[in-house]
Amino acid sequence: MDIILSTRNPSKAEQIKASFKGLPISILTLAEAGIEGEAVEDGLTLEQNALKKALFAHEYSSPDAWTMADDTGIFIHHLHGAPGIRASRWAGDTASTEDIIQHTLKQLDGATDRSATFETTVAVITPDGAQHFFTGKVNGTILEAARTAPQPKMPYSAIFVPDGTDLVWAEMSPENENRISQRGKAFKLVREFLEKFLK
């Protein structure tokens, strides 16, 4: 089974591909599938944005292709849920990974409550166009400073410590991160869903 993953983020692709290790499934990014461009992420929810990205890949792939995409938000309790689905854009549409880190830390300067919730929703589109959604969540704490270099295009990976561990995402192996992360939880559900089609 080939599945087109609607992303150009190498760190995300590596994590997601690891979620399907051991299954006869080949995950292809947009670049690997020869698809140019990207979807416009102007939805109001994680589900809407994930679907927009999955539909983009579906539109430009072969009729028998499976496609999927995820969208992730971070909901900071001290900031009443901000930045939410705008996690990658709230420091500005052209902000760098470092810009987002510094903007987030500035917004929390002096805050005693640094708790936050990460949430990921995955949209899967079958060859016949059926849409399926899967969600994972994880709670944790945002540090007062970056502990290590972030994963490429993943600013919060250097400053977010999930509950139950003392490591930030960027300090974990892909296998350990997939085991406890919101993205790992969501794609675990996707894996269980796809296994039904492999029997």
C-alpha positions in Angstrom: 0.0 0.0 0.0 1.3 3.4 -1.0 0.1 6.5 0.9 0.9 10.1 0.0 1.6 12.2 3.0 0.8 15.8 2.3 3.8 17.5 3.8 7.2 19.0 2.9 8.5 18.9 6.5 11.3 16.4 6.7 11.2 16.0 10.5 7.5 15.3 10.5 7.8 12.8 7.6 10.6 10.9 9.5 8.4 10.7 12.6 5.3 9.6 10.7 7.1 7.0 8.6 8.5 5.5 11.8 4.9 5.0 13.0 4.3 2.4 10.2 7.5 0.5 10.6 6.9 -3.2 10.1 3.9 -2.8 7.8 3.9 -3.2 4.0 3.1 0.5 3.7 5.2 3.0 1.8 4.8 6.6 2.9 5.6 9.2 0.2 5.9 12.9 0.8 4.6 15.4 -1.7 8.2 15.8 -3.1 8.6 12.0 -3.3 5.3 11.6 -5.1 6.3 14.4 -7.6 3.5 16.7 -6.5 4.3 20.4 -6.6 2.8 23.1 -4.4 1.0 22.9 -1.1 -2.5 23.3 0.3 -3.7 26.6 1.7 -4.2 26.1 5.4 -7.0 28.6 6.1 -9.3 26.3 8.0 -10.7 27.2 11.4 -9.9 23.9 13.1 -7.2 21.2 13.0 -9.6 18.9 11.3 -10.3 21.4 8.5 -6.7 22.1 7.9 -5.7 18.4 7.9 -8.5 17.7 5.4 -7.5 20.6 3.1 -3.9 19.1 2.9 -5.1 15.6 2.4 -7.5 16.7 -0.3 -4.7 18.6 -2.0 -2.6 15.5 -2.3 -5.7 13.5 -3.4 -6.4 16.0 -6.2 -3.0 15.6 -7.7 -2.4 11.9 -7.3 -3.6 8.8 -9.1 -7.2 7.7 -8.7 -6.3 4.6 -6.6 -4.1 6.6 -4.2 -4.5 6.9 -0.5 -3.6 10.3 1.0 -3.3 11.6 4.5 -2.2 14.8 6.3 -2.0 16.0 9.8 -2.4 19.4 11.5 -1.1 20.2 14.9 -1.8 23.0 17.4 -0.5 23.9 20.8 -3.0 25.4 23.3 -1.2 27.3 26.1 -3.4 27.6 29.2 -1.9 30.9 30.4 -2.8 32.5 27.0 -6.4 31.1 27.0 -5.6 28.5 24.4 -3.4 30.6 22.1 -1.8 30.1 19.6 -4.0 27.0 18.9 -4.1 26.1 15.3 -1.9 29.1 14.4 1.1 27.6 16.2 3.4 27.8 13.2 2.2 31.3 12.2 1.5 33.4 15.3 4.9 35.0 15.2 4.2 36.1 11.6 3.7 34.3 8.3 7.4 34.5 7.5 8.7 33.8 11.0 11.6 31.4 11.3 11.7 28.5 13.8 13.9 30.6 16.1 11.4 33.5 15.8 8.6 31.3 16.9 10.5 30.0 19.9 11.4 33.5 21.1 7.9 34.9 20.5 6.4 32.0 22.5 8.9 32.5 25.4 8.2 36.3 25.4 4.4 35.7 25.6 5.0 33.6 28.7 7.5 35.8 30.4 6.8 35.8 34.1 4.0 33.3 33.8 3.6 30.8 36.7 1.4 28.5 34.7 3.4 27.3 31.7 1.2 24.2 31.0 0.0 23.5 27.5 -1.8 20.9 25.5 -0.5 19.6 22.1 -3.2 18.2 19.8 -2.9 16.6 16.4 -5.6 15.6 14.0 -5.0 13.3 11.0 -7.2 13.2 7.9 -7.0 10.0 5.8 -8.7 9.8 2.4 -9.3 6.4 0.8 -9.1 5.8 -3.0 -12.9 6.1 -3.2 -12.9 9.5 -1.5 -14.1 8.5 2.0 -12.7 10.7 4.8 -11.5 9.5 8.2 -10.2 11.5 11.1 -8.0 10.5 14.1 -6.9 12.7 17.0 -4.2 12.5 19.7 -3.4 14.8 22.6 -0.7 15.3 25.2 -0.2 17.7 28.1 3.0 19.2 29.2 5.0 22.3 30.2 6.8 25.0 28.3 10.3 25.7 29.6 11.6 29.2 30.2 14.4 28.8 27.6 15.2 26.4 24.8 17.1 23.4 26.1 18.6 22.2 22.8 18.4 22.9 19.1 14.9 22.3 17.7 14.0 19.8 15.1 13.8 21.4 11.6 10.6 23.4 11.3 9.4 22.3 14.8 10.0 25.2 17.1 8.2 23.8 20.2 10.4 20.6 20.1 13.1 22.6 22.0 10.9 24.0 24.7 8.0 21.6 25.4 8.3 18.8 28.0 5.5 16.3 27.9 4.0 15.1 31.2 5.7 12.0 32.5 9.2 12.7 31.1 11.9 15.3 31.7 13.0 15.5 28.0 11.8 17.9 25.3 10.7 16.5 22.0 14.0 17.3 20.3 16.0 15.2 22.9 14.0 12.0 22.1 14.5 9.4 19.4 11.7 9.2 16.8 10.5 5.9 18.4 10.3 7.4 21.9 8.6 10.5 20.6 6.0 8.5 18.6 5.2 6.4 21.7 4.1 9.4 23.8 3.5 12.4 21.5 0.1 13.6 20.3 1.2 12.9 16.7 2.3 9.4 17.6 -1.0 8.7 19.4 -3.0 10.0 16.4 -0.9 7.9 13.9 -1.2 4.9 16.1 -4.9 5.0 15.5 -4.3 5.5 11.7 -2.0 2.4 11.8 -4.7 0.3 13.4 -7.2 1.6 10.9 -5.0 0.8 7.9 -4.1 -2.7 9.2 -7.7 -3.7 8.5 -7.1 -3.1 4.8 -3.9 -5.2 4.8 -5.5 -8.5 5.9 
